[in-house]
Amino acid sequence: MPNLTFSVSDELYAMIREHPEIKWSAIARQALRDYYSKLRKLDKLLKVSKLTSKDVEQIADSIKKGMWKRHKKSTTGEP
């Protein structure tokens, strides 16, 4: 089985060291597997999508504007 090496922050390393009983490599493997699974689903969606990059940008902008309005309303009480 190949090895994968990556860096973590000092803060994360300290948290990990607090629980030596946990098999962190198994958790990392599962997290990588889950992320890859999500990417495969996304790739499948993109293969059949007829949206252009411009369409995606317009949808993203619309979502961002809606989220901003919702956030502004919830924090200020403005309509």
N, C-alpha and C positions, 0 to 999 in steps of 0.2 A: 504494500500500500504506500503510495507516495506521501511525502510530508509537505505541509503548507505552513509557511512561517509568515507571521504578520506582526505589526507593532500595535500596542495599545498604550493609552496614556498612563502616566504614573498613577493617577487617581483610579482608573479602572483596574489596573494591576493590583493596587492596594485592596480594592473591594473583593477581587477574585481571591486574593490570598487569605481573606478573612474566612473563607469556606473551602479548606483543602479537601473536604470530604466529597465535594461535587466534582464530577468528571466534566470539566469545562470543555475539553476537546469534543466530547460527545454533543454538548450543547451547541458548540460552534458548527459541527458537522450538520446537525439538524437545522440550524438557522440558515446555513448555506443551501441545504437541500430545499427548504421552504422557499427561499428567495428565488432559486432556480425554477421551481415549480411555477411561481408567479410570472416569471419571465417567459416561460413556455406558453402559458395561457395568453399573455399579452402578444407574443409573436403570432399565435394562431388567430387572434382577433385582427391583428394588423394585416395578415395575409389576405383576408377577405374584405377588409375595409375599403370603401370607395372614397373616404375622406382625403382631401388634400392637406398639405401642411398649412395652407392658408385657412382652410376650414377649421382645423384643430386650433390654430391661434385665435380665431374668432370665438370659438366655443370657450377656450380658456379665458379670454378677456371677459366674456359675458359672465362666467362663473366668478371670476375675481371681483367684478363690479358688484355682483349680487351678494357675495360674502362680505364685501366692504360695507354695503348698505346695511346688512343684517348686524354686523359688528357695531357700526355707528349707532344704529337704533337701540341696540341692547345696552350700550354704554352711556348714551346721552338721553335716551328716551324720545329722540326726535323721530318723526315718521319718515 
